[in-house]
């Protein structure tokens, strides 16, 4: 497991070292580092060492937790009391779970009908990756917390052509072919990822 993590990280460093990947004429500098979901705790243990190595490479590293960002969006929505009342009025556990998931998905979304002042999760990430500070590198952790309320690929779709800080999303799941990923090994294979995928083989 640890060998797979270090191999994926080495591949990532090599990708980041190719400066032609980071020019405006190429694809967004957005990367998925795919890892076994069971290796998530080990990855977090390695993160300080990886961060130090990236800083030695000249990057200004910013670690952002998707879980913290998600709960910040939810908290800002101010619907907790309303949700508790709705949940208490529901009958079965299945009904309560469905209502909770639907509510969370709605709050986290960045759909077009939202007012421009509203930041769902993808837009919140968009603000972070749009920073043009030279040599700034963003590491997005805790993607596992998004299940089952939010599709990871939604972030990639929203920030397309808006990524100025190279960004790495640590992706707990499995890789299928060159462009396919399966989140947590639970969801169906999705072959529509456009960003660079490292690890997971």
N, C-alpha and C positions, 0 to 999 in steps of 0.2 A: 504493500500500500504506500509506504513512505517513498519507495523508489519511483512509483508512478507519479507522486506529487512532485518530487524533485525534478523528474524528467519533464513534466509539464511546465514547471517554473523555468527550467533552462530553455525550453522552446519559446516561452514567452519573452524572456530576456533577449533572445536572438531576434525575435520579431520586432521588439521595441528598438533594437539597435539598428534596424534598417531604416534610416531616416527618410528614404523615399516613400515609405508607407505613410509618413506623417505630413505629406505635402497636400495642398488643396486639390491637386489633380488626380488624387487616388481616392480609394474608398475611405469612409470614416475610420479613424484610428480607434475602433471599438473592438474589443477582444473578449471572447469567452474562454476562461480556463476551466475546462470540464474535469470534474473529479467525482469519484465514487461518493454518494451521499454518506456512506458509513465513515468516510475519511474527513468529514467536516470538522470535527473536534481537533483532529491532528493538523489539519490545514491552519486552523486558528493558532495552534501552538507554533507553527512554523512562520506565521505571518510577520512577527517582529524581525526575524532573521532575513526573510525575503525583503522586507521593507528596507533594512539596512543595506542589502546588496543593491537594490534599485537606487538608493540614495548615493551609493558609491559610483553607480553608473551616471550620476549627474541629474537624477530626477528629483523634483520636489513632490514627495508622495503624500497624498491625501486619502485617508481611509474613511469611507462613508458606509454606514450600516443601512441597508435597505429596510431592515426591520424597524430601526429607529425612525427612519423617514416615513414609513408606512403608518406607524402609530401617531406620529406628529400630524399627518394629514387627517387621520381619523379623529384625533383629539380636537383639531381646529374646526372640524365640521360641527361639533357641539350637539350631537344627537344622542349622547349616551343615555340620558334620562328617558327619552322617547323610545329608544331601542329596548330598554329594560321593561318598560310598560308593555310594549308589543310582545316581547318574549314571554312575559308573565301571562298574557292573555291567550297565547297559542296552546293548542292541545297537546299533540304528540311531540316527542323529541325530534322526529323527522321534520315536522312543520317548523319547529323552532330553529333547527339547523339551516333549513332552506331560507327562512326569513333573514337570519343573521348573515348568511353568505350573500344573499341578494343585496342587502343593505351595505355590506362592506364593499362589494364590487362597485356599487353606485358611487359611494364616497370616494373611492380610489381612482375612478375613471377620469379621463381627460377628454371626454367626448366633445364634439363641436358645439353642442348646445350649451355647454358650460359658459358662464361669463368669463371674460379674459382675466379677471382678477382671481379666478379659482385655480389653485394649483392642486391637481391630482398627483398621484405618485410619479407618473412619467414626466410631467412638466417639472416637478420638483427635481428630478434627476437631470432634466434638460438644463436647468439653471446652473447646476454644478459642472456639467461637462462643457458648457459654452464658454467657460473662463479661458481667456487667451493668454494667460501668464505663461511665458516661455518655460519649457521643461517641467510643466506641471503634469502629474500623473495621478489619475483617480482610480482607486481600488474599491469596488462595490462588493460588500460582504453580506452575509445573512440572507441570501436569496430564498433559502428554504422557508423563511417566515411568510413568503407571499402565497404559499399554497394554503387553501384552495381559492383564494379571493382574486388573484391577479396573475395574468399570464406574463412571464418574463419577456417574451418577444415583443410585447406591447411597448416596452421601453425602447428597444432597438428601433421599432417603427416610428416612434414619436421623435427621437433625437436624430433621425437620419438627416444628414447634411448640416447638422448643428453641433457636431462634436469637434471642439477645438483642443480640449485637453485629452490626450490619449487616455482611454478608459478600459479597465479590466473588470469584467463581471465574473466572480467565482460562481460557477454553475454546477450545482449538485445534480448529477444525472448521468446519462450515457450518451455516447456519440454513435451516430449511424451514418456511415459514409462521410463524404466531404462536408456536407452542409446540414446534415440532420442531427437533431438533438431530441432527447426524451427526458423531460424534467422529472427528477426524482425516481426515474425508472417506472413511474406510474402512468404517465400520460402517453397518448399515442405519439409515434414518431412524427416530428415536424421537420420537414426538409426545406423550410423557407427562410432559414437564418442567412443573412447576407454578410455578417461580420466575420472576422477571422476567428477560427476555432483552434485552440491548442489543447493538447492532452486528450484523455478519454479513449485512447486507442489501446 
